[in-house]
Amino acid sequence: GKSIHSHLIRCGLSHDVFVANNLISMYIDLTFYTDAQKMFDEMSERNVVTWTSMVSAYNSNGRPDKAIELYTKMLESDSEKPNGFMYSAVLKACGLMGDIELGKVIHKVISRDKLDHDVVLMNTLMDMYVKCGNLSDALIVFDGILCPNLISWNTIISGYCKEGLMEEAVNLFNQMVDRNAVSWNSIIAGFTDIGSLNALKFVRMMHQEGHKLDKFTFPCALKTCGYHGLLAKGKQIHCYVLKSGFKSSCFTVSALVDMYSNCSVLDEAIKLFDEYSSCNPSVRDNLALWNSMLSGCVINEHNRAAVRLFRRLPNKDIVAWSGLIMGCAKMGLNSLVFSIFRDMVSSDLEVDQFVISCVLKVCSSLASLESGKQIHAFCIKSGYESEGVTVTALVDVYSKCGEIEDGLVLFNCTPERDVVSWTGIIVGCGQNGRAKEAIQYFHEMILLELKPNEVTFLGVLSACRHAGLVEEAWTIFKSMIYEYGLEPYLEHYYCMVDLLGQAGCFKEAEELIAGMPVKPDKTIWGSLLGSCGTHNNIELVNSIAKHLLTTSPDDPSIYVMLSNVYATLGMWVHLSKVR
């Protein structure tokens, strides 16, 4: 390819737009992104294909921020008008970045230019909304597609599954005429994520309908077996893995190790681990497997074996250390995180700010102030004390440990603050009963033209909830939807419903629940139920009880909640009935 490129330069053809575009495509396909960028920069003339190729390249290279930046430059140059392919590439970047504002602007342009007949483009638009957590707009796009294809169906179903809205997901799934492995795996993964045995039911149905179980199906099925302690079923799936030729898949083997460990059959887990790691010694490529084995040792209280396993570990490079620390932190193996971190520091490998922030998260979860201060000292020594990711993690540690003043000093001394840093201090103030400071920081952040995200809004709304600030909460909640175009999660609705209930604003709370885009869960109803007990609202108690018992008749916690409220209100007949 480079030889032909040289020949084209000698022939004076390299500046021809058509030729240059093909050269850029060649470099992109071969993942030589620097060469593609150099070629792009040297072009005196560019067309929409040139720009689109580079935007797509940045997406492929994991730099959606650069993709959006390049798209903006194209618009500013006013040299070319974007087409459907360009919009598709930018929407993908928006989804990866969570930039729903730009995504909505492009949506309007697509409608204006009458491109909404393009199914591929509309699928990309829908995927953007799904990745940004805006299911209501995703559904509007889906409903507007005259002839949705398989990708259309799979995208919207996957969106509902990722949000745990399985009733809606299954309803859509049942409407599909043709289903492929992606359709089935989305439903199975959705049920697996919420710990439901329905995952195995759909695995069985998938098999019965003649679809091959694959490297995505097996880990989900095995995770469900491990979660519920279904050893016999897990062994059956293990046999099917061997029969289907997936025994060499790292993620499937990791899932098997997890399943046997969770079912207290550690010997079998170790046997599988030894077999696989002897044939595939690269730790860098098998971090998931090592994390599973470490986790298995710890949950079966073989802590010394876990430490030994980590120390006979060969060629411990920065990727292996970081991956194991992050994996152990994610699985809640806190003592092991500290042990591995100490060993990493002793090994003279450079510890970066991301590993430090990961260890600080463990300090936060344990509310371990002493450990947090030690890591803070290490940050200063390593020169990471002003890095956004470490500052945010340190503020979180001090907040969780009740030392909010130290968190405020640290935040105020930080020269550069991003959205994550501001969100951290807002959440910290809210958790420590400093609602006014949380709201003040929120408004300061907006004045600096920083865009708050869903977590920022949750933090400031929680602060309002703890302080009983109804008017401020309403204003902030409405701005989230109408000014910033963000779709509130269930947690945001819970904050508002709980706050309105505490204030005795039951009519407003009911109207808010009625307008929710998803069905309210027992947490929402339970919060309003508690307020009814406080304000002696017997009429609403009966209405809420009907909702709860209809949606979750087998949930014992609901009967406990109801009996407590009935006792508070002196409704003894109802109390006897629920008991």
Salt bridges, closest charged atoms under 4 A:
ASP35 OD1 - LYS2 NZ 3.58
ASP65 OD2 - ARG63 NH2 2.87
GLU69 OE2 - LYS66 NZ 3.98
GLU69 OE2 - LYS73 NZ 3.95
ASP113 OD1 - ARG112 NE 3.10
ASP127 OD2 - LYS131 NZ 2.61
ASP137 OD2 - LYS104 NZ 3.46
GLU167 OE2 - LYS519 NZ 2.96
GLU209 OE2 - ARG179 NH1 3.74
ASP317 OD2 - ARG284 NH2 2.73
ASP343 OD2 - ARG311 NE 3.23
ASP396 OD1 - LYS400 NZ 3.28
GLU405 OE2 - ARG434 NH2 2.92
GLU437 OE2 - ARG434 NE 2.81
ASP498 OD2 - ARG465 NH1 2.97
ASP555 OD2 - LYS522 NZ 2.71
